[in-house]
Amino acid sequence: MKDPVCKMEVLNENLRSMYKGKKYIFCSVNCKEIFDKNPERYAGK
Ligand SMILES: [Zn+2]
């Protein structure tokens, strides 16, 4: 799965968020915070 913020491929799911019923995973706490502040920008269509 890809980190929606930095587009890096992420293998572990330790850092994840749910948005509109979809799961997103992140390479770092930093990326997760960016996503959580503005999920609609990164969640795609
Ligand atoms: Zn990232």
mmCIF file of the protein (N, C-alpha, C, O) and its ligand, coordinates in Angstrom:
data_MODEL
# 
_entry.id   MODEL 
# 
loop_
_entity.id 
_entity.type 
_entity.pdbx_number_of_molecules 
1 polymer     1 
2 non-polymer 1 
# 
_entity_poly.entity_id                      1 
_entity_poly.type                           'polypeptide(L)' 
_entity_poly.nstd_linkage                   no 
_entity_poly.nstd_monomer                   no 
_entity_poly.pdbx_seq_one_letter_code       MKDPVCKMEVLNENLRSMYKGKKYIFCSVNCKEIFDKNPERYAGK 
_entity_poly.pdbx_seq_one_letter_code_can   MKDPVCKMEVLNENLRSMYKGKKYIFCSVNCKEIFDKNPERYAGK 
_entity_poly.pdbx_strand_id                 A 
# 
loop_
_entity_poly_seq.entity_id 
_entity_poly_seq.num 
_entity_poly_seq.mon_id 
_entity_poly_seq.hetero 
1 1  MET n 
1 2  LYS n 
1 3  ASP n 
1 4  PRO n 
1 5  VAL n 
1 6  CYS n 
1 7  LYS n 
1 8  MET n 
1 9  GLU n 
1 10 VAL n 
1 11 LEU n 
1 12 ASN n 
1 13 GLU n 
1 14 ASN n 
1 15 LEU n 
1 16 ARG n 
1 17 SER n 
1 18 MET n 
1 19 TYR n 
1 20 LYS n 
1 21 GLY n 
1 22 LYS n 
1 23 LYS n 
1 24 TYR n 
1 25 ILE n 
1 26 PHE n 
1 27 CYS n 
1 28 SER n 
1 29 VAL n 
1 30 ASN n 
1 31 CYS n 
1 32 LYS n 
1 33 GLU n 
1 34 ILE n 
1 35 PHE n 
1 36 ASP n 
1 37 LYS n 
1 38 ASN n 
1 39 PRO n 
1 40 GLU n 
1 41 ARG n 
1 42 TYR n 
1 43 ALA n 
1 44 GLY n 
1 45 LYS n 
# 
loop_
_struct_asym.id 
_struct_asym.entity_id 
A 1 
B 2 
# 
loop_
_chem_comp.id 
_chem_comp.type 
_chem_comp.mon_nstd_flag 
ALA 'L-peptide linking' y 
ARG 'L-peptide linking' y 
ASN 'L-peptide linking' y 
ASP 'L-peptide linking' y 
CYS 'L-peptide linking' y 
GLU 'L-peptide linking' y 
GLY 'peptide linking'   y 
ILE 'L-peptide linking' y 
LEU 'L-peptide linking' y 
LYS 'L-peptide linking' y 
MET 'L-peptide linking' y 
PHE 'L-peptide linking' y 
PRO 'L-peptide linking' y 
SER 'L-peptide linking' y 
TYR 'L-peptide linking' y 
VAL 'L-peptide linking' y 
ZN  non-polymer         . 
# 
_pdbx_entity_nonpoly.entity_id   2 
_pdbx_entity_nonpoly.name        ? 
_pdbx_entity_nonpoly.comp_id     ZN 
# 
_pdbx_nonpoly_scheme.asym_id         B 
_pdbx_nonpoly_scheme.entity_id       2 
_pdbx_nonpoly_scheme.mon_id          ZN 
_pdbx_nonpoly_scheme.ndb_seq_num     1 
_pdbx_nonpoly_scheme.pdb_seq_num     101 
_pdbx_nonpoly_scheme.auth_seq_num    101 
_pdbx_nonpoly_scheme.pdb_mon_id      ZN 
_pdbx_nonpoly_scheme.auth_mon_id     ZN 
_pdbx_nonpoly_scheme.pdb_strand_id   A 
_pdbx_nonpoly_scheme.pdb_ins_code    . 
# 
loop_
_atom_site.group_PDB 
_atom_site.id 
_atom_site.type_symbol 
_atom_site.label_atom_id 
_atom_site.label_alt_id 
_atom_site.label_comp_id 
_atom_site.label_asym_id 
_atom_site.label_entity_id 
_atom_site.label_seq_id 
_atom_site.pdbx_PDB_ins_code 
_atom_site.Cartn_x 
_atom_site.Cartn_y 
_atom_site.Cartn_z 
_atom_site.occupancy 
_atom_site.B_iso_or_equiv 
_atom_site.pdbx_formal_charge 
_atom_site.auth_seq_id 
_atom_site.auth_comp_id 
_atom_site.auth_asym_id 
_atom_site.auth_atom_id 
_atom_site.pdbx_PDB_model_num 
ATOM   1   N  N  . MET A 1 1  ? 0.835   -1.201 0.000  1.00 0.00 ? 1   MET A N  1 
ATOM   2   C  CA . MET A 1 1  ? 0.000   0.000  0.000  1.00 0.00 ? 1   MET A CA 1 
ATOM   3   C  C  . MET A 1 1  ? 0.865   1.244  0.000  1.00 0.00 ? 1   MET A C  1 
ATOM   4   O  O  . MET A 1 1  ? 1.977   1.234  0.527  1.00 0.00 ? 1   MET A O  1 
ATOM   5   N  N  . LYS A 1 2  ? 0.362   2.305  -0.584 1.00 0.00 ? 2   LYS A N  1 
ATOM   6   C  CA . LYS A 1 2  ? 1.146   3.537  -0.647 1.00 0.00 ? 2   LYS A CA 1 
ATOM   7   C  C  . LYS A 1 2  ? 0.716   4.546  0.401  1.00 0.00 ? 2   LYS A C  1 
ATOM   8   O  O  . LYS A 1 2  ? -0.466  4.726  0.695  1.00 0.00 ? 2   LYS A O  1 
ATOM   9   N  N  . ASP A 1 3  ? 1.706   5.179  0.936  1.00 0.00 ? 3   ASP A N  1 
ATOM   10  C  CA . ASP A 1 3  ? 1.471   6.347  1.775  1.00 0.00 ? 3   ASP A CA 1 
ATOM   11  C  C  . ASP A 1 3  ? 0.868   7.445  0.884  1.00 0.00 ? 3   ASP A C  1 
ATOM   12  O  O  . ASP A 1 3  ? 1.505   7.869  -0.081 1.00 0.00 ? 3   ASP A O  1 
ATOM   13  N  N  . PRO A 1 4  ? -0.352  7.909  1.196  1.00 0.00 ? 4   PRO A N  1 
ATOM   14  C  CA . PRO A 1 4  ? -0.995  8.895  0.312  1.00 0.00 ? 4   PRO A CA 1 
ATOM   15  C  C  . PRO A 1 4  ? -0.345  10.276 0.371  1.00 0.00 ? 4   PRO A C  1 
ATOM   16  O  O  . PRO A 1 4  ? -0.570  11.105 -0.511 1.00 0.00 ? 4   PRO A O  1 
ATOM   17  N  N  . VAL A 1 5  ? 0.444   10.521 1.387  1.00 0.00 ? 5   VAL A N  1 
ATOM   18  C  CA . VAL A 1 5  ? 1.049   11.852 1.533  1.00 0.00 ? 5   VAL A CA 1 
ATOM   19  C  C  . VAL A 1 5  ? 2.340   11.951 0.723  1.00 0.00 ? 5   VAL A C  1 
ATOM   20  O  O  . VAL A 1 5  ? 2.500   12.876 -0.072 1.00 0.00 ? 5   VAL A O  1 
ATOM   21  N  N  . CYS A 1 6  ? 3.258   11.008 0.917  1.00 0.00 ? 6   CYS A N  1 
ATOM   22  C  CA . CYS A 1 6  ? 4.557   11.098 0.238  1.00 0.00 ? 6   CYS A CA 1 
ATOM   23  C  C  . CYS A 1 6  ? 4.687   10.093 -0.903 1.00 0.00 ? 6   CYS A C  1 
ATOM   24  O  O  . CYS A 1 6  ? 5.688   10.088 -1.619 1.00 0.00 ? 6   CYS A O  1 
ATOM   25  N  N  . LYS A 1 7  ? 3.661   9.231  -1.075 1.00 0.00 ? 7   LYS A N  1 
ATOM   26  C  CA . LYS A 1 7  ? 3.612   8.239  -2.163 1.00 0.00 ? 7   LYS A CA 1 
ATOM   27  C  C  . LYS A 1 7  ? 4.632   7.111  -2.025 1.00 0.00 ? 7   LYS A C  1 
ATOM   28  O  O  . LYS A 1 7  ? 4.867   6.357  -2.969 1.00 0.00 ? 7   LYS A O  1 
ATOM   29  N  N  . MET A 1 8  ? 5.218   7.006  -0.871 1.00 0.00 ? 8   MET A N  1 
ATOM   30  C  CA . MET A 1 8  ? 6.158   5.916  -0.641 1.00 0.00 ? 8   MET A CA 1 
ATOM   31  C  C  . MET A 1 8  ? 5.401   4.615  -0.418 1.00 0.00 ? 8   MET A C  1 
ATOM   32  O  O  . MET A 1 8  ? 4.297   4.611  0.127  1.00 0.00 ? 8   MET A O  1 
ATOM   33  N  N  . GLU A 1 9  ? 6.008   3.508  -0.846 1.00 0.00 ? 9   GLU A N  1 
ATOM   34  C  CA . GLU A 1 9  ? 5.427   2.202  -0.576 1.00 0.00 ? 9   GLU A CA 1 
ATOM   35  C  C  . GLU A 1 9  ? 5.651   1.874  0.904  1.00 0.00 ? 9   GLU A C  1 
ATOM   36  O  O  . GLU A 1 9  ? 6.777   1.947  1.395  1.00 0.00 ? 9   GLU A O  1 
ATOM   37  N  N  . VAL A 1 10 ? 4.578   1.513  1.611  1.00 0.00 ? 10  VAL A N  1 
ATOM   38  C  CA . VAL A 1 10 ? 4.673   1.225  3.039  1.00 0.00 ? 10  VAL A CA 1 
ATOM   39  C  C  . VAL A 1 10 ? 4.261   -0.212 3.282  1.00 0.00 ? 10  VAL A C  1 
ATOM   40  O  O  . VAL A 1 10 ? 3.202   -0.648 2.831  1.00 0.00 ? 10  VAL A O  1 
ATOM   41  N  N  . LEU A 1 11 ? 5.100   -0.948 3.997  1.00 0.00 ? 11  LEU A N  1 
ATOM   42  C  CA . LEU A 1 11 ? 4.823   -2.366 4.207  1.00 0.00 ? 11  LEU A CA 1 
ATOM   43  C  C  . LEU A 1 11 ? 4.124   -2.642 5.530  1.00 0.00 ? 11  LEU A C  1 
ATOM   44  O  O  . LEU A 1 11 ? 3.234   -3.490 5.594  1.00 0.00 ? 11  LEU A O  1 
ATOM   45  N  N  . ASN A 1 12 ? 4.513   -1.946 6.571  1.00 0.00 ? 12  ASN A N  1 
ATOM   46  C  CA . ASN A 1 12 ? 3.844   -2.235 7.846  1.00 0.00 ? 12  ASN A CA 1 
ATOM   47  C  C  . ASN A 1 12 ? 2.690   -1.272 8.070  1.00 0.00 ? 12  ASN A C  1 
ATOM   48  O  O  . ASN A 1 12 ? 2.664   -0.161 7.542  1.00 0.00 ? 12  ASN A O  1 
ATOM   49  N  N  . GLU A 1 13 ? 1.745   -1.732 8.864  1.00 0.00 ? 13  GLU A N  1 
ATOM   50  C  CA . GLU A 1 13 ? 0.503   -0.965 9.052  1.00 0.00 ? 13  GLU A CA 1 
ATOM   51  C  C  . GLU A 1 13 ? 0.413   -0.405 10.463 1.00 0.00 ? 13  GLU A C  1 
ATOM   52  O  O  . GLU A 1 13 ? -0.682  -0.245 11.002 1.00 0.00 ? 13  GLU A O  1 
ATOM   53  N  N  . ASN A 1 14 ? 1.541   -0.112 11.053 1.00 0.00 ? 14  ASN A N  1 
ATOM   54  C  CA . ASN A 1 14 ? 1.527   0.425  12.415 1.00 0.00 ? 14  ASN A CA 1 
ATOM   55  C  C  . ASN A 1 14 ? 0.901   1.803  12.476 1.00 0.00 ? 14  ASN A C  1 
ATOM   56  O  O  . ASN A 1 14 ? 0.233   2.154  13.448 1.00 0.00 ? 14  ASN A O  1 
ATOM   57  N  N  . LEU A 1 15 ? 1.125   2.585  11.423 1.00 0.00 ? 15  LEU A N  1 
ATOM   58  C  CA . LEU A 1 15 ? 0.591   3.944  11.381 1.00 0.00 ? 15  LEU A CA 1 
ATOM   59  C  C  . LEU A 1 15 ? -0.533  3.969  10.372 1.00 0.00 ? 15  LEU A C  1 
ATOM   60  O  O  . LEU A 1 15 ? -0.293  3.914  9.166  1.00 0.00 ? 15  LEU A O  1 
ATOM   61  N  N  . ARG A 1 16 ? -1.745  4.051  10.851 1.00 0.00 ? 16  ARG A N  1 
ATOM   62  C  CA . ARG A 1 16 ? -2.864  4.017  9.919  1.00 0.00 ? 16  ARG A CA 1 
ATOM   63  C  C  . ARG A 1 16 ? -3.983  4.940  10.376 1.00 0.00 ? 16  ARG A C  1 
ATOM   64  O  O  . ARG A 1 16 ? -4.113  5.267  11.555 1.00 0.00 ? 16  ARG A O  1 
ATOM   65  N  N  . SER A 1 17 ? -4.778  5.342  9.410  1.00 0.00 ? 17  SER A N  1 
ATOM   66  C  CA . SER A 1 17 ? -5.959  6.157  9.670  1.00 0.00 ? 17  SER A CA 1 
ATOM   67  C  C  . SER A 1 17 ? -7.092  5.609  8.830  1.00 0.00 ? 17  SER A C  1 
ATOM   68  O  O  . SER A 1 17 ? -6.878  5.056  7.751  1.00 0.00 ? 17  SER A O  1 
ATOM   69  N  N  . MET A 1 18 ? -8.297  5.769  9.339  1.00 0.00 ? 18  MET A N  1 
ATOM   70  C  CA . MET A 1 18 ? -9.477  5.450  8.557  1.00 0.00 ? 18  MET A CA 1 
ATOM   71  C  C  . MET A 1 18 ? -10.096 6.766  8.110  1.00 0.00 ? 18  MET A C  1 
ATOM   72  O  O  . MET A 1 18 ? -10.211 7.715  8.885  1.00 0.00 ? 18  MET A O  1 
ATOM   73  N  N  . TYR A 1 19 ? -10.487 6.799  6.853  1.00 0.00 ? 19  TYR A N  1 
ATOM   74  C  CA . TYR A 1 19 ? -11.186 7.982  6.352  1.00 0.00 ? 19  TYR A CA 1 
ATOM   75  C  C  . TYR A 1 19 ? -12.243 7.523  5.378  1.00 0.00 ? 19  TYR A C  1 
ATOM   76  O  O  . TYR A 1 19 ? -11.941 6.850  4.393  1.00 0.00 ? 19  TYR A O  1 
ATOM   77  N  N  . LYS A 1 20 ? -13.489 7.885  5.652  1.00 0.00 ? 20  LYS A N  1 
ATOM   78  C  CA . LYS A 1 20 ? -14.626 7.477  4.825  1.00 0.00 ? 20  LYS A CA 1 
ATOM   79  C  C  . LYS A 1 20 ? -14.614 5.980  4.549  1.00 0.00 ? 20  LYS A C  1 
ATOM   80  O  O  . LYS A 1 20 ? -14.869 5.539  3.428  1.00 0.00 ? 20  LYS A O  1 
ATOM   81  N  N  . GLY A 1 21 ? -14.314 5.209  5.585  1.00 0.00 ? 21  GLY A N  1 
ATOM   82  C  CA . GLY A 1 21 ? -14.379 3.751  5.457  1.00 0.00 ? 21  GLY A CA 1 
ATOM   83  C  C  . GLY A 1 21 ? -13.192 3.110  4.778  1.00 0.00 ? 21  GLY A C  1 
ATOM   84  O  O  . GLY A 1 21 ? -13.157 1.891  4.615  1.00 0.00 ? 21  GLY A O  1 
ATOM   85  N  N  . LYS A 1 22 ? -12.219 3.909  4.379  1.00 0.00 ? 22  LYS A N  1 
ATOM   86  C  CA . LYS A 1 22 ? -11.023 3.354  3.768  1.00 0.00 ? 22  LYS A CA 1 
ATOM   87  C  C  . LYS A 1 22 ? -9.838  3.503  4.702  1.00 0.00 ? 22  LYS A C  1 
ATOM   88  O  O  . LYS A 1 22 ? -9.739  4.453  5.479  1.00 0.00 ? 22  LYS A O  1 
ATOM   89  N  N  . LYS A 1 23 ? -8.929  2.518  4.599  1.00 0.00 ? 23  LYS A N  1 
ATOM   90  C  CA . LYS A 1 23 ? -7.753  2.551  5.455  1.00 0.00 ? 23  LYS A CA 1 
ATOM   91  C  C  . LYS A 1 23 ? -6.580  3.152  4.689  1.00 0.00 ? 23  LYS A C  1 
ATOM   92  O  O  . LYS A 1 23 ? -6.355  2.843  3.519  1.00 0.00 ? 23  LYS A O  1 
ATOM   93  N  N  . TYR A 1 24 ? -5.846  4.008  5.368  1.00 0.00 ? 24  TYR A N  1 
ATOM   94  C  CA . TYR A 1 24 ? -4.630  4.593  4.791  1.00 0.00 ? 24  TYR A CA 1 
ATOM   95  C  C  . TYR A 1 24 ? -3.483  4.330  5.743  1.00 0.00 ? 24  TYR A C  1 
ATOM   96  O  O  . TYR A 1 24 ? -3.638  4.423  6.961  1.00 0.00 ? 24  TYR A O  1 
ATOM   97  N  N  . ILE A 1 25 ? -2.330  4.001  5.182  1.00 0.00 ? 25  ILE A N  1 
ATOM   98  C  CA . ILE A 1 25 ? -1.175  3.743  6.043  1.00 0.00 ? 25  ILE A CA 1 
ATOM   99  C  C  . ILE A 1 25 ? -0.032  4.692  5.686  1.00 0.00 ? 25  ILE A C  1 
ATOM   100 O  O  . ILE A 1 25 ? 0.067   5.192  4.566  1.00 0.00 ? 25  ILE A O  1 
ATOM   101 N  N  . PHE A 1 26 ? 0.808   4.914  6.662  1.00 0.00 ? 26  PHE A N  1 
ATOM   102 C  CA . PHE A 1 26 ? 1.817   5.977  6.550  1.00 0.00 ? 26  PHE A CA 1 
ATOM   103 C  C  . PHE A 1 26 ? 3.199   5.492  6.938  1.00 0.00 ? 26  PHE A C  1 
ATOM   104 O  O  . PHE A 1 26 ? 3.354   4.588  7.758  1.00 0.00 ? 26  PHE A O  1 
ATOM   105 N  N  . CYS A 1 27 ? 4.211   6.120  6.325  1.00 0.00 ? 27  CYS A N  1 
ATOM   106 C  CA . CYS A 1 27 ? 5.600   5.759  6.600  1.00 0.00 ? 27  CYS A CA 1 
ATOM   107 C  C  . CYS A 1 27 ? 6.082   6.367  7.906  1.00 0.00 ? 27  CYS A C  1 
ATOM   108 O  O  . CYS A 1 27 ? 7.038   5.872  8.503  1.00 0.00 ? 27  CYS A O  1 
ATOM   109 N  N  . SER A 1 28 ? 5.438   7.427  8.355  1.00 0.00 ? 28  SER A N  1 
ATOM   110 C  CA . SER A 1 28 ? 5.909   8.110  9.559  1.00 0.00 ? 28  SER A CA 1 
ATOM   111 C  C  . SER A 1 28 ? 4.756   8.834  10.245 1.00 0.00 ? 28  SER A C  1 
ATOM   112 O  O  . SER A 1 28 ? 3.714   9.099  9.646  1.00 0.00 ? 28  SER A O  1 
ATOM   113 N  N  . VAL A 1 29 ? 4.977   9.143  11.516 1.00 0.00 ? 29  VAL A N  1 
ATOM   114 C  CA . VAL A 1 29 ? 3.973   9.908  12.266 1.00 0.00 ? 29  VAL A CA 1 
ATOM   115 C  C  . VAL A 1 29 ? 3.729   11.248 11.592 1.00 0.00 ? 29  VAL A C  1 
ATOM   116 O  O  . VAL A 1 29 ? 2.609   11.759 11.572 1.00 0.00 ? 29  VAL A O  1 
ATOM   117 N  N  . ASN A 1 30 ? 4.799   11.804 11.042 1.00 0.00 ? 30  ASN A N  1 
ATOM   118 C  CA . ASN A 1 30 ? 4.686   13.079 10.346 1.00 0.00 ? 30  ASN A CA 1 
ATOM   119 C  C  . ASN A 1 30 ? 3.675   13.009 9.196  1.00 0.00 ? 30  ASN A C  1 
ATOM   120 O  O  . ASN A 1 30 ? 2.793   13.861 9.089  1.00 0.00 ? 30  ASN A O  1 
ATOM   121 N  N  . CYS A 1 31 ? 3.804   12.002 8.347  1.00 0.00 ? 31  CYS A N  1 
ATOM   122 C  CA . CYS A 1 31 ? 2.856   11.852 7.234  1.00 0.00 ? 31  CYS A CA 1 
ATOM   123 C  C  . CYS A 1 31 ? 1.441   11.618 7.744  1.00 0.00 ? 31  CYS A C  1 
ATOM   124 O  O  . CYS A 1 31 ? 0.481   12.148 7.185  1.00 0.00 ? 31  CYS A O  1 
ATOM   125 N  N  . LYS A 1 32 ? 1.310   10.826 8.803  1.00 0.00 ? 32  LYS A N  1 
ATOM   126 C  CA . LYS A 1 32 ? -0.017  10.576 9.352  1.00 0.00 ? 32  LYS A CA 1 
ATOM   127 C  C  . LYS A 1 32 ? -0.658  11.874 9.841  1.00 0.00 ? 32  LYS A C  1 
ATOM   128 O  O  . LYS A 1 32 ? -1.845  12.108 9.615  1.00 0.00 ? 32  LYS A O  1 
ATOM   129 N  N  . GLU A 1 33 ? 0.123   12.707 10.504 1.00 0.00 ? 33  GLU A N  1 
ATOM   130 C  CA . GLU A 1 33 ? -0.419  13.977 11.010 1.00 0.00 ? 33  GLU A CA 1 
ATOM   131 C  C  . GLU A 1 33 ? -0.847  14.895 9.866  1.00 0.00 ? 33  GLU A C  1 
ATOM   132 O  O  . GLU A 1 33 ? -1.877  15.564 9.946  1.00 0.00 ? 33  GLU A O  1 
ATOM   133 N  N  . ILE A 1 34 ? -0.054  14.917 8.818  1.00 0.00 ? 34  ILE A N  1 
ATOM   134 C  CA . ILE A 1 34 ? -0.405  15.738 7.652  1.00 0.00 ? 34  ILE A CA 1 
ATOM   135 C  C  . ILE A 1 34 ? -1.730  15.252 7.069  1.00 0.00 ? 34  ILE A C  1 
ATOM   136 O  O  . ILE A 1 34 ? -2.611  16.053 6.756  1.00 0.00 ? 34  ILE A O  1 
ATOM   137 N  N  . PHE A 1 35 ? -1.864  13.931 6.926  1.00 0.00 ? 35  PHE A N  1 
ATOM   138 C  CA . PHE A 1 35 ? -3.101  13.369 6.400  1.00 0.00 ? 35  PHE A CA 1 
ATOM   139 C  C  . PHE A 1 35 ? -4.278  13.678 7.322  1.00 0.00 ? 35  PHE A C  1 
ATOM   140 O  O  . PHE A 1 35 ? -5.335  14.108 6.860  1.00 0.00 ? 35  PHE A O  1 
ATOM   141 N  N  . ASP A 1 36 ? -4.097  13.459 8.618  1.00 0.00 ? 36  ASP A N  1 
ATOM   142 C  CA . ASP A 1 36 ? -5.200  13.634 9.573  1.00 0.00 ? 36  ASP A CA 1 
ATOM   143 C  C  . ASP A 1 36 ? -5.686  15.083 9.616  1.00 0.00 ? 36  ASP A C  1 
ATOM   144 O  O  . ASP A 1 36 ? -6.853  15.338 9.911  1.00 0.00 ? 36  ASP A O  1 
ATOM   145 N  N  . LYS A 1 37 ? -4.809  16.016 9.327  1.00 0.00 ? 37  LYS A N  1 
ATOM   146 C  CA . LYS A 1 37 ? -5.206  17.425 9.324  1.00 0.00 ? 37  LYS A CA 1 
ATOM   147 C  C  . LYS A 1 37 ? -6.014  17.791 8.093  1.00 0.00 ? 37  LYS A C  1 
ATOM   148 O  O  . LYS A 1 37 ? -6.824  18.718 8.120  1.00 0.00 ? 37  LYS A O  1 
ATOM   149 N  N  . ASN A 1 38 ? -5.787  17.057 7.015  1.00 0.00 ? 38  ASN A N  1 
ATOM   150 C  CA . ASN A 1 38 ? -6.386  17.435 5.741  1.00 0.00 ? 38  ASN A CA 1 
ATOM   151 C  C  . ASN A 1 38 ? -6.650  16.194 4.876  1.00 0.00 ? 38  ASN A C  1 
ATOM   152 O  O  . ASN A 1 38 ? -6.147  16.093 3.757  1.00 0.00 ? 38  ASN A O  1 
ATOM   153 N  N  . PRO A 1 39 ? -7.442  15.253 5.407  1.00 0.00 ? 39  PRO A N  1 
ATOM   154 C  CA . PRO A 1 39 ? -7.579  13.968 4.710  1.00 0.00 ? 39  PRO A CA 1 
ATOM   155 C  C  . PRO A 1 39 ? -8.166  14.070 3.310  1.00 0.00 ? 39  PRO A C  1 
ATOM   156 O  O  . PRO A 1 39 ? -7.775  13.318 2.417  1.00 0.00 ? 39  PRO A O  1 
ATOM   157 N  N  . GLU A 1 40 ? -9.092  14.984 3.114  1.00 0.00 ? 40  GLU A N  1 
ATOM   158 C  CA . GLU A 1 40 ? -9.737  15.062 1.784  1.00 0.00 ? 40  GLU A CA 1 
ATOM   159 C  C  . GLU A 1 40 ? -8.753  15.430 0.684  1.00 0.00 ? 40  GLU A C  1 
ATOM   160 O  O  . GLU A 1 40 ? -8.974  15.130 -0.489 1.00 0.00 ? 40  GLU A O  1 
ATOM   161 N  N  . ARG A 1 41 ? -7.672  16.081 1.075  1.00 0.00 ? 41  ARG A N  1 
ATOM   162 C  CA . ARG A 1 41 ? -6.657  16.452 0.096  1.00 0.00 ? 41  ARG A CA 1 
ATOM   163 C  C  . ARG A 1 41 ? -5.887  15.232 -0.416 1.00 0.00 ? 41  ARG A C  1 
ATOM   164 O  O  . ARG A 1 41 ? -5.450  15.203 -1.566 1.00 0.00 ? 41  ARG A O  1 
ATOM   165 N  N  . TYR A 1 42 ? -5.727  14.231 0.442  1.00 0.00 ? 42  TYR A N  1 
ATOM   166 C  CA . TYR A 1 42 ? -4.863  13.100 0.098  1.00 0.00 ? 42  TYR A CA 1 
ATOM   167 C  C  . TYR A 1 42 ? -5.623  11.814 -0.185 1.00 0.00 ? 42  TYR A C  1 
ATOM   168 O  O  . TYR A 1 42 ? -5.062  10.870 -0.742 1.00 0.00 ? 42  TYR A O  1 
ATOM   169 N  N  . ALA A 1 43 ? -6.887  11.770 0.191  1.00 0.00 ? 43  ALA A N  1 
ATOM   170 C  CA . ALA A 1 43 ? -7.616  10.505 0.087  1.00 0.00 ? 43  ALA A CA 1 
ATOM   171 C  C  . ALA A 1 43 ? -7.904  10.119 -1.359 1.00 0.00 ? 43  ALA A C  1 
ATOM   172 O  O  . ALA A 1 43 ? -8.197  8.956  -1.636 1.00 0.00 ? 43  ALA A O  1 
ATOM   173 N  N  . GLY A 1 44 ? -7.827  11.050 -2.262 1.00 0.00 ? 44  GLY A N  1 
ATOM   174 C  CA . GLY A 1 44 ? -8.087  10.731 -3.658 1.00 0.00 ? 44  GLY A CA 1 
ATOM   175 C  C  . GLY A 1 44 ? -9.565  10.541 -3.919 1.00 0.00 ? 44  GLY A C  1 
ATOM   176 O  O  . GLY A 1 44 ? -10.400 10.928 -3.101 1.00 0.00 ? 44  GLY A O  1 
ATOM   177 N  N  . LYS A 1 45 ? -9.894  9.944  -5.060 1.00 0.00 ? 45  LYS A N  1 
ATOM   178 C  CA . LYS A 1 45 ? -11.288 9.822  -5.440 1.00 0.00 ? 45  LYS A CA 1 
ATOM   179 C  C  . LYS A 1 45 ? -11.799 8.390  -5.302 1.00 0.00 ? 45  LYS A C  1 
ATOM   180 O  O  . LYS A 1 45 ? -12.966 8.121  -5.586 1.00 0.00 ? 45  LYS A O  1 
HETATM 181 ZN ZN . ZN  B 2 .  ? 5.175   9.223  4.109  1.00 0.00 2 101 ZN  A ZN 1 
# 
